[in-house]
C-alpha cells in the first residue's frame, strides 16, 4: 500500500520556495565571483524571480482565503481592500 504524503501548509510551501530562491542566489554569487558567462548567470536570476513569484502567489492566495475573508466577516473589508491595493501598487 502506498504511503499518503501530507499536503504542505501554505507557510511550508512559501518557506520551501524561498529556500529554493536562497539557494539560487548563493549559486549566482559564486558564479559572478568565478566570472561565469553572463547568460548563465541571468538564467539563474530568472530562476530566483520565478521562485519568489510563486511564493508571492501562495502568500496572496492564503491571504485572500483567510485574512481577507475574516476581515469581511468582521467589518474590516475597507482596510483589507486598501492593504491589497497598496501591495499591488508596489508590485505592479
N, C-alpha and C positions, 0 to 999 in steps of 0.2 A: 504494500500500500504506500502511496506517495505521501510525503510529509507536506502538509499545507503551510505555506510561508505566510506569515502575518504581513499585512499591508503596512507600510511605513506611515507614521503620522506626518502631517504637513511639516511640523518642525523638523522631524528626522530627515524628510526629503530635502528641505531647504538647506540644512546643515551638510548633507551629503553633496548637494550641488555646489555649495560654496567651498567645500573642501576640494572638490574637483577643480574649481577655478583657482584656488590657492596653489594646488599642485602645478597647474599650468603656468601660473605667474613665476613660481620658482624655476621652472624649466626655461621660461622666457629670459629671466635674469641671467641664468647660466649661458644661454645661447648668445645673448648680447655680449657678455664678458668674453666668450670664446670667439667672437667675430663670425658667428654663423650667418649664412646667406639671408639677406633681409626678407625675402619672400617666405622663407621657412619660419622666421620669427613672426611675420604677420599672420601666418596661418595659426600659430599658437595664440596670438592676441585675439583672433577671431573666435577661437575655442573658449577663451575666457569670457568674452562678451556673450556668447551663446549660453554658457553655464549660468552666468549672472542673470540673463534674461529669463531663463527657465526658473530660476529661484524666485525672481520677482513675480512670475506668473503664479507660482504656487502660493506665495505670500498674498497676492491680491485675491485669488480665489478663496483662500481661507478667511481673509479679512471680510470679503463680501458675504460669505456664508455664515460667519459667526458675529463679528463685531458690528457690521452694518445692520444685520438682521436684529441683533439685540438693541442697537441704538434706535431703530424704528419702533420696536416694541415698547421702548421706554421713553418715547417722545424726544429722542436725540437725533432725529432724522436730519435736521438742518446742519448740525455740527458734523455728522458723518459725511454728508454730501460735500461740505466745504473742505474737509480733510482730503477727500478724494480729488477734488478739483485742484487743490494746491499741489498734490503729488503729481498729477498729470501735467500741470503747468511746468514743473521742474524736469519731467522726464520726456516730454514730447517737444 
